[in-house]
Amino acid sequence: MQVRTQILNPQPTQLPLFINPTAGQAAVLLAQLRQDQRLLIHELTPEQLKPALQAEIAKGTPRVLICGGDGTLALAAASLAGTQTAMAVIAGGTLNHFAHNWKLPIEVDAAVNLAFTSPQVTAVDVGYVNQRLFLNTSSVGAYVHFVRIRELYETKMSYRLASLRAGFNSLLRLRSSHLYVDGVKLRSPLIFIGVWERDLSLSGLGTVHTAGQSALHVLILKTTTYGSIAKLIFNAMFRGREPVTQLDQVDSRLVEQLSVNNHHTKHSIYIALDGELSLAMTPLEYRYAANALLVVTPATQTQPCS
């Protein structure tokens, strides 16, 4: 991670903003964003976003605003990474992990004002799997089933209730798979990969560790039976194991690269990237990319927060 000053002389009077008009809270956000005459709003589908951003990069646009959840931000970041065009974030998702990690304002007016006035851009780290960029997390195994069930329930109930029901359903159907991690065969129902070291205390489980190391943080759940799963939950919740890595059913490692495979021949597998499902070809080749993406951040922000 590197903090840089981006000279704004003079300060921009207009900036392009990109939003998918059919996604999530877009209709509500658009009604508010259209009131700001400084914004050149582009309503685009995900397929249209890449060429539109490439055009801004070619023009030398110093920064662009991206409105959406973590999946949309990651899609934009894939085009912006490695360029001198910085991404300003208008958080439009449900959880907005990326905005929270970097202390970016969630309120729309504050986020827009930051994009126009902050002289600071931070070169943040990202992850890749088979050349597909992710900003926060990726996972293989049980979480994929969880997302599928949650999306089904979301058509009938709120996000939080759908998440609870999907979590219970996934626990009941938890299955271990034979996987090869860097060539070593193991059985696991879940592999989690996070950008930057994660907090493994029960109070902050899975969030970015403020004093953590720059790497991919890999967590491998090694439980293979309902009995071992029940023991894991009991030890974590009632014996207060801090951190979770004290439990022998969890393998925690910090790496620059990781290879995950579940078959001797190449075939497709669903994985989770920033909370959304994606079809990828095995083997899954993960790598850490430091200082890859310029993000407009508050002038006092120098590291991610938990």
N, C-alpha and C positions, 0 to 999 in steps of 0.2 A: 504494500500500500504506500502510495506517495501522495503528498498534499502539494498542490501547485496553485499558483496565481494565474488566472486567465484575465488578461488586460481587456477591460471593457471601456474603450475610449473612442467614441462616446458610448454611454450605455445604450443598448438596443432599444428602439422604440416599438419594434414588433418582432415576434418570434413565431416559428411554426409549431403547431401543436397537432399531434396525431392521436386519433381515438377510433376505436371500432364502435360504430353507433349501435350495433346490435348486442353488445356484450353487457352483462350484469347491470351496473348502475349507470350506464352510459347516458340514457335518456335524461335522468335527473342531473347528472354532471354537465351535460351539454347545455341545459337550460341556464345554468349558472355561468359556464365558460363563455357563452355567446354574449354575455353582458360586458365582457372585457374587450375593448376595441384593440388592445395591443396584440391579441392572439390571432394568428392566421390558422384557422381550424381546418384540418383535413380529416374528413370522415372516411376511413378506409377499412376494407376487410383485411384479415391477416395476410392474404396472398398479395395484396397491393402495398403492404407496408414496406417490404424490402426495397423495391425499386424507388419508392418515394424517398426513403432515407438515403439511398445511394445518390440520388439527385442532390440532396442537401449537402452531403459530404463532398460531392464534386464541386459544388458552388463555394465551398469553404465556410459554410454556416457554422459559427462557433458553438452553438448549443441548440438543441431541440427539446421540446416538451413531449413526453409520452404519458398518456393517461390510460390507466388500466391496472389490472392485478399483476401478480408476479409473473404469470405466464406471458402476458403481453409485454411486460418489461424485458423479459428474457428474449423474446422474439426480436424486439428492437435492438437489444444489446448485441445480438448476433451480428447485426449489420454495423453497429457503431464501434465494436471492440477493435482496437488497433488503429483507430483513426483519431484525429484531433477534434472531432465533433463530440461535445459532451452531452450527456443525457440528463435532463431535468425531469423529475418525477412528480406526476399528479396521481396520488394513490387512489385507485378506483376499484380495488378488489375487496374481498371479504376480510382477509387476515393481514395483508400488506406486510409480509415479513421483511422484505428488502427495505422498505421505507423505515420500519421500526429499527432494523439493524443499524442503519446509518443516521438515525435521529433526524430523518427528513420530515417536514411538517405534513400532517395528514389533512389538515383543513385546506380547502381548495385555494382560497385567496392568499393564504400564507405561502403555499407551495408555488403559486404563480409569481408572487412578489420575489421569492427567493431566486427563481429562474432569471429574473430581470436584473437583480441587484447584487447577488453574491459574487465576489471576485474569486471565490475559491472553487476549484474542482479537485476531486480526489480520484486518483487512479486506483480503482478497487480490483480485487482478485475475483476470478470466476472459475468455474469448472467446465470441463468438456467431457462428453461421452460420445465416442465415434463422431467427433467434429460438431456435435450438437451442444450449444452453450446452455449452462444453467447457472442461475445466480445464487441460489440458496442450497437446495437439497435435491438429491436423487435417491431412489430406492428400488430394490429388486425384491419381489416376493409378496408378502402379505399385504403391504400397503397398496399395491396395485389392485388387489381384490377389494380393499376398503374403499378406494376412490370410485371404483365401478359401482359398488352398492350405494355409496353416498349419493352419487349422481342420479341413480334411479329413485332414491327416496326424496331427493330435492324437488322432484316434480310434484310431490304431495305434501311437503312439510318444510319447515324452516331449515336453514343450513345447520344450526347447532343440533337440533333434534335429529336431523338426518345423519349427522356425524356420530351421535350417540348410538343410534340404531345400527349404523354400518359397523361401528367398532365392536359392538356386541356380536353381530353376525360374523364378522371376520374372526373374532376370537373362537367362536364355536367351530369354524371351518378351517382353523389354522392348520396348515400342512407344511412339512419340511420338504425341501427339494435337495437333490444332489447337485452341488455347485462346485466349480473349480475357481478358486481365488488365487491368482498368480500361480496357477498350475497345481495347487494343493487341493485335493478333493475333501469336501466336508458336507455335512447336512445342516441346513439352516432354513427357517421359514422367512427370514428377513435380513437383508443387508441394507444399511443406511449409509449414505455418503453425503457429508456436509462440507460446504465451502467455509474454510476457517475452522479452527478448533472449537468444539462445542462444550458447553457447560454440562457436566454429568451429575451434578447434585440433583436431588429429587425436587428441590424448590425451583430449579431453572432448567430442568432436563431438556436438552435439545437446542437451547438458545445459543447464540454466539457468545463465546467466552471473551470478556473484555481484555484479559491478559493472555489470551491464547496465542498459539503459534499459527503462522501462515502455512496452511497445508490443507489437503483433503482429510477430513476426519471420518474414518470408517468404523462403523459399529456393526458387528456380526452377532446376531442372536443365535446361540448354539443349542437352544432347547429343541427336543425332538418329540416329546410326548406331552399329553395334557398334564400329567403329574409334575413334570419339570417346569411347565409354564405356571402352574398353580404355585409351586415352590418359589419361583422367581418373583411373582406378584406379592406373595406373602412376605418374603424377605425384604423386598423393596418398601412395602407399605407399612408393615407392622414391626419390623426389626430396625427400620430406619437406616438401611445401609447407605452411607454417603462416602464416596460417590458410587454410582451404579456399577462402575468397573470393578468394585470389590466382589461382585457376584461372578462366580465362575462360569455362568452361562452366557456372559457377554465378553466378546473379544473387541477391544478398542485399539485402534492404531492410527498414526498420522503418517500420510504418504504423499508423494508427489504424483505417483502413477499407480494404477490398479487395473488388473485384468480380471473380468468375471465371465465365466462360461458355464453352460449347463448341458453341453452336448459336444460330441466329437466333430460334428459337421456344422457349418453355418446355417442358422435358421433365425426367424424373427421371434422376438419376445417383447411383451409389453413391460415398460418400466415407467416409473413416476419421475417427472422432472418439474420442480417448483410447483408441486401439487396437481399437475396435469399429466395425463397418460400419453405415452408416445410409443410407437412401434419402432424397435431398433433391431439391428442384426447382431447376432453374437459372433465372436466374442465381444463383450462390452469393454471398450478400452477407455478408462477414465484417466484424465490428466488435470493437473492444477496449472492455472495460468495467472501469474502474479501481475498486478498493475496493468490489467488488460483493458479496462473500461473506464473512461472519464465520466464522473458523475458530479453534478452541481450539488455542493453540500454547504451547510451553514459555516460561516467563517471560523467558528470555534470548534468544529467537529474534526477530529484527527484520527479516530479509530471507531470500529463498529462497537455497538453496545449490546448487552444482553437484554 
